Amino acid sequence: MTKPAVHVQPLVRQKALSLGAPGEQWLAELPGLVGELERRWSIDAGPPLPGGSSSYVARARTGDGRDAVLKLSLPAPDFADQVQTLRLAEGRGYVQLLACDLQRHAMLQEALGPPLDRLGLTPPQQIETLCAMLHSAWRVPRAPGPAIDPAREKAGALGELVGRSWQSLGRPCPERVISRALTFAGRRAAAFDPGRCVVVHGDPHPGNALRVTAPRAGAGTGFVFVDPDGFLADPAYDLGVVLRDWCAELRGMDAAAARGLIRSYCALLADLTGVDRQAIWEWGFLERVSTGLYVLGFGAEELGRPFLDTAELLA
């Protein structure tokens, strides 16, 4: 039987090439790495799965006939945090980790069904599901070790990214958008309180919420998260990421209608979680702008531009 080709999604290839020599090496070595892991983990790798921007993901079959997923991430320093989060979660709110290799940025995970954003649900229905999932995910215990370093606090890091990227990319959105994002970054940094921090997912959008193939413990909503960043932050941060999306719904609206729609989603997030509404709003706007700039930074104009266009409506 002919083995499926190791086909890298265009966005993943684009991001790999943006990393320079390390990304080029990762692309060149990927077919051999897949073969090496097949032998070591006694799996048969199948065809690649669509979606994602930072990993090669493929179906796999274990030696005892179970379906699984092979994930090989681009070189990144936060891969260990992702593995640690999945290990500590033990399947509660998150995909189950079957095997991993930190040096090769490789994981074998349980097989899952389609993501939340492909099931025909309305945005409020998706938001309700994500909030229920986050209640479970936020209970992942902190890793042993020192408390969070204020120098690594997320709002400050995003503020630096926004200011730096806006200049280096040739000011791809109005200055008032950047000014608002930097104001919110400053407010969220000033409000930083280690005592309120939980292990956040970091990117809990509907595409990272996948349906389990059968009911199991730890997946009471019927869905679990994949691809956690797994750092300590205010829960409002994760809710701001949820608010960040919905570009397709916003584009084509006038500013008043766009603000009204996103404000209604923000109110829903606050009502479902008890988290401060203004904090969610500020994180959401900061995430919208920083994500747009970050994605433009590795050349994905079609993906990044909607975030900046909609931020202009909301500024």
C-alpha positions as CSV (number, residue, x, y, z in Angstrom):
1,M,0.0,0.0,0.0
2,T,1.3,3.4,-1.0
3,K,1.9,5.7,2.0
4,P,0.1,9.1,1.9
5,A,2.3,12.0,0.9
6,V,3.5,14.4,3.6
7,H,1.6,17.4,2.3
8,V,2.0,20.6,4.3
9,Q,-0.9,23.0,4.4
10,P,-0.1,26.3,2.5
11,L,-0.5,28.5,5.6
12,V,1.8,26.2,7.6
13,R,4.4,26.2,4.9
14,Q,4.2,30.0,4.7
15,K,4.7,30.3,8.4
16,A,7.6,27.8,8.3
17,L,9.4,29.8,5.6
18,S,8.9,33.0,7.6
19,L,11.1,31.4,10.3
20,G,14.1,31.3,8.0
21,A,16.6,28.4,8.3
22,P,14.9,26.6,11.2
23,G,11.6,26.5,9.3
24,E,13.2,25.4,6.1
25,Q,15.0,22.6,8.0
26,W,11.7,21.6,9.6
27,L,10.0,21.3,6.2
28,A,13.0,19.3,4.7
29,E,13.1,16.9,7.6
30,L,9.4,16.4,8.0
31,P,8.9,13.2,5.9
32,G,11.8,11.5,7.6
33,L,10.4,12.5,11.0
34,V,7.0,11.1,10.3
35,G,8.6,7.8,9.3
36,E,10.8,7.7,12.5
37,L,7.7,8.3,14.7
38,E,5.8,5.6,12.9
39,R,8.4,3.1,13.9
40,R,9.0,4.4,17.4
41,W,5.3,4.7,18.4
42,S,4.1,1.7,16.3
43,I,1.6,3.7,14.3
44,D,0.6,4.1,10.7
45,A,0.4,7.7,9.7
46,G,-2.5,8.5,7.3
47,P,-3.4,11.6,5.3
48,P,-2.9,15.1,6.6
49,L,-5.8,16.9,8.2
50,P,-6.8,20.4,7.0
51,G,-6.6,23.6,9.0
52,G,-4.1,25.0,11.5
53,S,-1.2,27.3,11.0
54,S,1.7,26.0,13.1
55,S,1.7,22.2,12.8
56,Y,1.6,19.2,10.4
57,V,-1.4,17.2,11.6
58,A,-2.3,13.8,10.2
59,R,-4.6,10.9,11.0
60,A,-2.9,7.8,12.5
61,R,-3.7,4.3,13.5
62,T,-2.1,2.7,16.5
63,G,-0.7,-0.9,16.6
64,D,-3.8,-2.1,18.5
65,G,-6.1,-0.6,15.8
66,R,-7.2,2.7,17.5
67,D,-7.6,5.9,15.6
68,A,-5.2,8.7,16.7
69,V,-3.7,12.0,15.5
70,L,-0.1,12.7,14.9
71,K,0.9,16.4,15.4
72,L,4.3,17.8,14.5
73,S,4.7,21.4,15.5
74,L,6.9,24.1,14.0
75,P,10.0,24.9,16.2
76,A,8.7,27.1,19.1
77,P,9.7,27.6,22.7
78,D,6.2,27.3,24.0
79,F,5.8,23.6,22.8
80,A,6.8,22.4,26.2
81,D,4.1,24.5,27.8
82,Q,1.5,23.0,25.5
83,V,2.6,19.4,26.4
84,Q,2.7,20.3,30.1
85,T,-0.9,21.7,30.0
86,L,-2.2,18.5,28.3
87,R,-0.4,16.3,30.8
88,L,-1.8,18.2,33.8
89,A,-5.3,18.3,32.3
90,E,-5.4,14.5,31.9
91,G,-8.2,14.8,29.4
92,R,-10.3,17.1,31.5
93,G,-11.4,19.8,29.0
94,Y,-8.6,19.0,26.7
95,V,-7.6,16.4,24.1
96,Q,-5.9,13.3,25.6
97,L,-2.2,13.0,25.1
98,L,-1.0,9.5,24.1
99,A,2.7,10.1,23.5
100,C,5.1,13.0,23.0
101,D,8.7,13.9,22.1
102,L,9.7,17.4,23.3
103,Q,12.9,17.5,21.3
104,R,11.1,16.8,18.0
105,H,8.0,18.9,18.8
106,A,5.8,15.8,18.3
107,M,2.7,14.5,19.9
108,L,0.3,11.6,19.5
109,Q,-3.2,12.5,20.5
110,E,-6.7,11.0,20.7
111,A,-8.7,11.2,17.5
112,L,-11.5,13.8,17.6
113,G,-14.4,14.8,15.4
114,P,-15.1,18.1,13.7
115,P,-14.5,21.5,15.2
116,L,-17.2,23.7,16.7
117,D,-17.2,26.2,13.8
118,R,-18.1,23.6,11.2
119,L,-21.4,22.4,12.8
120,G,-23.7,25.1,11.7
121,L,-24.2,26.6,15.1
122,T,-24.9,30.3,15.6
123,P,-22.3,32.5,17.2
124,P,-24.2,32.7,20.5
125,Q,-24.5,28.9,20.6
126,Q,-20.7,28.6,19.9
127,I,-20.0,31.1,22.6
128,E,-22.1,29.2,25.2
129,T,-20.3,26.0,24.4
130,L,-16.9,27.7,24.6
131,C,-17.7,29.2,28.0
132,A,-18.8,25.8,29.4
133,M,-15.6,24.3,28.1
134,L,-13.5,27.1,29.6
135,H,-15.0,26.5,33.1
136,S,-13.5,23.0,32.9
137,A,-10.2,24.0,31.2
138,W,-9.5,26.7,33.9
139,R,-9.4,24.0,36.5
140,V,-6.2,22.5,35.1
141,P,-3.7,22.7,38.0
142,R,-0.8,25.1,37.9
143,A,2.6,23.4,37.2
144,P,5.0,23.3,40.1
145,G,7.5,26.0,40.2
146,P,7.8,29.8,40.7
147,A,4.8,32.1,40.3
148,I,4.3,34.0,37.1
149,D,7.0,36.5,36.3
150,P,5.3,40.0,35.8
151,A,7.8,40.7,33.1
152,R,6.1,37.9,31.0
153,E,2.6,39.3,31.6
154,K,0.5,38.9,28.4
155,A,-0.8,42.5,28.0
156,G,2.6,44.0,28.1
157,A,3.9,41.5,25.5
158,L,0.9,42.2,23.2
159,G,1.4,45.9,23.5
160,E,5.0,45.6,22.5
161,L,4.0,43.4,19.5
162,V,1.4,45.9,18.4
163,G,3.7,48.9,18.5
164,R,6.6,47.1,16.9
165,S,4.6,45.4,14.1
166,W,2.5,48.4,13.1
167,Q,5.7,50.3,12.3
168,S,7.6,47.4,10.6
169,L,4.6,46.5,8.5
170,G,4.2,50.0,7.2
171,R,1.3,51.1,9.4
172,P,-1.3,48.8,7.8
173,C,-4.3,50.3,9.8
174,P,-5.2,53.7,11.2
175,E,-3.2,55.1,14.1
176,R,-6.4,55.5,16.2
177,V,-6.8,51.7,16.1
178,I,-3.2,51.2,17.4
179,S,-3.7,54.0,20.0
180,R,-6.8,52.2,21.3
181,A,-5.1,48.8,21.4
182,L,-2.1,50.3,23.3
183,T,-4.4,52.0,25.8
184,F,-6.1,48.7,26.5
185,A,-2.8,46.9,26.8
186,G,-1.7,49.4,29.4
187,R,-5.0,49.0,31.4
188,R,-4.8,45.2,31.3
189,A,-1.1,45.3,32.4
190,A,-1.9,47.7,35.2
191,A,-4.8,45.4,36.4
192,F,-2.5,42.3,36.4
193,D,-3.1,40.3,39.6
194,P,-1.3,36.9,40.0
195,G,-3.9,35.8,42.5
196,R,-6.6,35.9,39.8
197,C,-4.6,34.0,37.2
198,V,-5.5,30.5,35.9
199,V,-3.9,28.3,33.3
200,V,-5.6,29.8,30.3
201,H,-5.9,28.0,27.0
202,G,-4.6,31.1,25.2
203,D,-6.4,30.6,21.9
204,P,-9.9,29.1,22.6
205,H,-11.5,30.0,19.3
206,P,-14.2,27.6,17.8
207,G,-11.7,26.0,15.5
208,N,-9.7,24.7,18.5
209,A,-12.8,23.1,20.1
210,L,-13.3,19.7,18.7
211,R,-16.1,17.2,19.3
212,V,-15.2,13.9,21.0
213,T,-16.0,10.8,19.0
214,A,-17.7,9.2,22.0
215,P,-18.8,10.4,25.5
216,R,-16.0,10.2,28.0
217,A,-15.0,11.6,31.4
218,G,-13.6,15.2,31.1
219,A,-15.7,16.1,28.1
220,G,-19.1,16.9,29.5
221,T,-19.9,19.4,26.8
222,G,-19.1,16.9,24.1
223,F,-16.1,18.9,23.0
224,V,-12.5,19.3,24.1
225,F,-9.8,21.9,23.4
226,V,-6.7,21.3,21.3
227,D,-3.5,23.4,20.9
228,P,-3.3,25.1,24.3
229,D,-0.7,27.8,24.9
230,G,-1.0,27.0,28.6
231,F,0.2,30.1,30.4
232,L,-1.0,31.9,33.5
233,A,-3.3,34.9,32.9
234,D,-6.6,36.4,34.0
235,P,-9.6,34.4,32.8
236,A,-10.8,37.5,30.9
237,Y,-7.9,37.0,28.5
238,D,-9.4,33.7,27.2
239,L,-12.8,35.4,26.9
240,G,-11.2,38.2,25.0
241,V,-9.9,35.7,22.5
242,V,-13.4,34.3,22.0
243,L,-14.6,37.9,21.4
244,R,-11.8,38.5,18.9
245,D,-13.3,36.4,16.2
246,W,-16.6,36.8,14.2
247,C,-15.0,38.8,11.5
248,A,-17.3,37.3,8.9
249,E,-20.3,38.5,10.8
250,L,-18.9,42.0,11.2
251,R,-17.5,42.8,7.8
252,G,-20.1,44.7,5.7
253,M,-21.7,46.2,8.8
254,D,-21.5,49.9,9.6
255,A,-19.6,50.9,12.8
256,A,-22.6,51.3,15.0
257,A,-24.0,47.9,14.1
258,A,-20.7,46.2,14.4
259,R,-20.1,47.7,17.9
260,G,-23.7,46.7,18.9
261,L,-23.2,43.1,17.8
262,I,-19.8,42.6,19.5
263,R,-21.1,44.3,22.7
264,S,-23.9,41.8,22.8
265,Y,-21.4,38.9,22.5
266,C,-19.3,40.5,25.2
267,A,-22.3,40.8,27.5
268,L,-23.1,37.1,26.9
269,L,-19.5,36.1,27.7
270,A,-19.7,38.1,31.0
271,D,-23.1,36.7,31.9
272,L,-22.0,33.1,31.3
273,T,-18.8,33.4,33.3
274,G,-19.2,36.2,35.9
275,V,-16.0,37.8,34.5
276,D,-15.8,41.6,34.2
277,R,-17.4,42.8,30.9
278,Q,-15.0,45.7,30.4
279,A,-12.0,43.5,30.9
280,I,-13.3,41.1,28.3
281,W,-13.9,44.0,25.9
282,E,-10.4,45.4,26.3
283,W,-8.7,42.0,25.9
284,G,-10.9,41.3,22.8
285,F,-9.9,44.5,21.1
286,L,-6.2,44.1,21.9
287,E,-6.3,40.5,20.6
288,R,-8.1,41.5,17.4
289,V,-5.4,44.1,16.6
290,S,-2.4,42.0,17.7
291,T,-3.6,38.9,15.9
292,G,-4.1,40.8,12.6
293,L,-0.6,42.3,12.8
294,Y,1.0,39.0,13.8
295,V,-0.6,37.2,10.9
296,L,0.3,39.9,8.4
297,G,3.8,39.6,9.8
298,F,4.3,36.1,8.2
299,G,2.6,37.1,5.0
300,A,-1.0,35.8,5.4
301,E,-2.8,39.0,4.2
302,E,-6.0,37.2,3.5
303,L,-6.2,35.8,7.0
304,G,-4.9,38.9,8.9
305,R,-6.7,41.7,7.1
306,P,-10.2,41.0,8.4
307,F,-9.0,41.4,12.0
308,L,-7.6,44.9,11.3
309,D,-10.6,45.9,9.2
310,T,-13.1,44.9,11.9
311,A,-10.9,46.6,14.6
312,E,-11.3,49.8,12.6
313,L,-15.1,49.5,12.9
314,L,-14.9,48.9,16.6
315,A,-12.2,51.6,17.5
